Amino acid sequence: FQTHFSYKNIPKGGRAKYIYAVRNPKDCLTSYFHHHRNFKIYNFGNGEFDFFYELFMKGEVDYGDYFDHVNSWLDGMRKGKE
């Protein structure tokens, strides 16, 4: 099961094991920018990278702030809490 959920939103319990893959934020930003330009649903076909960078850094993109997401998993794994 593959997801973009933050740690607090992931189902927990039982004998489930999780693998959390983290991308370099620059790679994530670049990939996400091209993703938005390629999908008509976002209406960002002619969008500029500098503008998207600002949205990304403010967490104003789908799934929210990249750094909050990574930190949610790091904190959750450290604490071992649900």
Backbone hydrogen bonds in HBPLUS format (Angstrom, degrees):
<---DONOR---> <-ACCEPTOR-->    atom                        ^
c    i                          cat <-CA-CA->   ^        H-A-AA   ^      H-
h    n   atom  resd res      DA  || num        DHA   H-A  angle D-A-AA Bond
n    s   type  num  typ     dist DA aas  dist angle  dist       angle   num
A0009-ASN N   A0006-SER O   3.09 MM   3  5.46 140.5  2.25 107.8 118.7     1
A0010-ILE N   A0007-TYR O   3.29 MM   3  5.43 161.2  2.33 106.9 112.5     2
A0027-ASP N   A0024-ASN O   3.00 MM   3  5.27 117.3  2.41 106.0 121.1     3
A0028-CYS N   A0024-ASN O   2.91 MM   4  6.18 162.4  1.94 159.8 165.7     4
A0029-LEU N   A0025-PRO O   2.88 MM   4  5.96 164.0  1.90 146.3 150.4     5
A0030-THR N   A0026-LYS O   3.05 MM   4  6.19 166.4  2.07 146.4 149.8     6
A0031-SER N   A0027-ASP O   2.95 MM   4  6.06 169.2  1.96 153.1 156.4     7
A0032-TYR N   A0028-CYS O   2.85 MM   4  5.89 162.1  1.88 151.3 157.1     8
A0033-PHE N   A0029-LEU O   2.88 MM   4  6.03 152.4  1.96 147.5 155.0     9
A0034-HIS N   A0030-THR O   3.15 MM   4  6.43 164.8  2.17 150.8 153.3    10
A0035-HIS N   A0031-SER O   2.88 MM   4  6.10 150.6  1.97 146.0 155.5    11
A0036-HIS N   A0032-TYR O   2.95 MM   4  6.20 158.5  1.99 148.8 153.1    12
A0037-ARG N   A0033-PHE O   3.03 MM   4  6.35 148.2  2.14 144.8 154.2    13
A0038-ASN N   A0034-HIS O   2.96 MM   4  6.06 143.7  2.09 145.6 154.3    14
A0039-PHE N   A0035-HIS O   3.25 MM   4  6.36 135.6  2.46 147.5 156.4    15
A0042-TYR N   A0039-PHE O   3.15 MM   3  6.01 157.0  2.20 123.7 128.1    16
A0043-ASN N   A0040-LYS O   2.91 MM   3  5.22 148.8  2.00 111.3 121.1    17
A0047-GLY N   A0044-PHE O   2.91 MM   3  4.85 164.6  1.94 112.9 115.5    18
A0052-PHE N   A0048-GLU O   3.07 MM   4  6.38 162.7  2.10 152.1 157.3    19
A0053-TYR N   A0049-PHE O   2.76 MM   4  5.96 155.5  1.82 157.3 164.6    20
A0054-GLU N   A0050-ASP O   3.24 MM   4  6.50 155.4  2.30 140.8 145.5    21
A0055-LEU N   A0051-PHE O   3.15 MM   4  6.54 157.6  2.20 147.6 153.7    22
A0056-PHE N   A0052-PHE O   2.83 MM   4  6.07 163.2  1.86 157.0 161.5    23
A0057-MET N   A0053-TYR O   2.88 MM   4  6.12 163.6  1.91 154.9 158.8    24
A0058-LYS N   A0054-GLU O   3.05 MM   4  6.19 141.1  2.20 142.4 152.2    25
A0060-GLU N   A0055-LEU O   2.85 MM   5  4.95 153.9  1.92 156.8 152.5    26
A0059-GLY N   A0056-PHE O   3.07 MM   3  5.09 149.9  2.16  99.8 109.2    27
A0064-GLY N   A0061-VAL O   2.91 MM   3  5.44 147.7  2.02 142.9 143.2    28
A0069-HIS N   A0065-ASP O   3.05 MM   4  6.26 154.8  2.12 147.7 154.9    29
A0070-VAL N   A0066-TYR O   3.03 MM   4  6.38 163.7  2.06 154.2 157.3    30
A0071-ASN N   A0067-PHE O   2.96 MM   4  6.05 165.8  1.98 145.6 150.3    31
A0072-SER N   A0068-ASP O   2.84 MM   4  5.98 143.3  1.98 142.5 152.3    32
A0073-TRP N   A0069-HIS O   3.34 MM   4  6.71 154.0  2.41 147.5 152.4    33
A0074-LEU N   A0070-VAL O   2.98 MM   4  6.32 163.6  2.01 154.1 159.3    34
A0075-ASP N   A0071-ASN O   2.84 MM   4  5.88 170.6  1.85 151.1 154.1    35
A0076-GLY N   A0072-SER O   2.97 MM   4  5.97 158.0  2.02 138.0 145.1    36
A0077-MET N   A0073-TRP O   2.87 MM   4  5.97 160.4  1.91 151.0 155.6    37
A0078-ARG N   A0074-LEU O   2.99 MM   4  6.12 155.0  2.06 145.5 152.7    38
A0079-LYS N   A0075-ASP O   2.93 MM   4  6.08 163.2  1.96 154.0 158.2    39
A0080-GLY N   A0076-GLY O   2.80 MM   4  5.68 143.2  1.94 139.2 150.0    40
